[in-house]
Amino acid sequence: MSNLTKTKWTKNYILLLAAVFGGFLIFGFSENIKGPALPRMQADLHLDEMQIGLLLAFNSLGYLLACSFAGWLDRRIGIKPTLMLSFGSMALSGIFIYLAANYTSLSAAYFLLYVGNGLLEIALALLAARIFVKNTGMMMNLAHFFYGFSSLFAPLIAASLMGVTMFDHILGWRGMYAIMLAISVLPMLPALLANMPADSHDEESRIPLSAYIKDPIAWLIVMLLSFGVISELAVGGWLVNYLEKVYSWSTEAASSMLSAFFFCFMLARLLLGAVTDKIGYTLSLILFAVSSGICTIAAIVIGESGAFLFALAGIGIAPIYPTVMALLAKRYAASSATAITFTVTMMGIWSVVGNLLIGFITNLAKQLAGSNDDAHAGLVLGLQAGYLFIGLCAILCSVTAFLLFIKLKRRNELI
């Protein structure tokens, strides 16, 4: 932890760390309480798998919209108001989810939640790039460790809260969302009190967006991050559903496996960040992504006895996002806002496509394989096909990282 020991621990630096780490903690909760909730939403609102896929894709549109103007907000009003807006949007969305009476109103509430998530992710990435100037890979992974830490407990807390009785009413998924998202106001406090660092680079040293999008390296980074994030985020939305419907696991057991995934995910970000600084960001991406893809596909092929491999897949997929952020912060130091905003925005587009494809593949395979006599067999095959696509995305992330490795090595620009 050499970076931490060398950094001057001023009051302001502690507040900045609290804002970043607390922000990622809340982000993890907001993203991963949906796993246990989605089957309940599906039952209450009578939704099929395609509608769930559309819901998640529509959410990604809100995320994409926020990512596209988060950098502009940072330049116009500053990083602090942008953080306040993101936390506030997330807390407000919890109230709207609680009040949602149908699929349309639920989609609108989720859309607002993901607008807040998108703003928060860009704001945290920009703030982290400005304060983590040494051992960037390790520090980025450490910050994202808090996302994994909250993600570990999010499914278990969500499953437990949905069964709690309050004022003679069971909270259910609506009350659970309202309570969990209300805590988004907590990281506002250190963010309000801290003096936020400004971008230290002048306008002349920055790469204009028109020039940046012509860089083939930038597009390879977009592709590998997109494949990695589709594979990562899909676990939160589909693993519980998969285990419940394919293996007939209880909600508690399936949620425990999702928490096991995030336990591996959390430890990987805590322990492997230093590895990325040592062996290089690009090589790390190749190795981590392929290991996650192999674990996921093997879990499906082996069957219920190999379900633990779903959890182990978290070790490989966890460092992908923070390592890419570290790579962007190092390669495009003078234009980190442009690089991060563009990359995450493009990733958001592919996340929409990825969620649509998972839902489409699941539904199509179910319809092709199922019959009136054995509808469950069709559902099982559909979910297996959808989850195989999740594993394939991790493999494609590794392949793209390999192409990036070759291109950077030819330019003698490996990071």
Helices and strands as residue ranges (DSSP letters): H 2-6, H 11-32, H 34-45, H 49-77, H 79-99, H 103-131, H 136-161, E 165-166, E 169-170, H 172-182, G 183-185, H 188-193, G 203-205, H 209-212, H 216-246, H 251-271, H 273-279, H 281-302, G 304-306, H 308-317, H 320-331, G 333-335, H 336-369, H 375-410
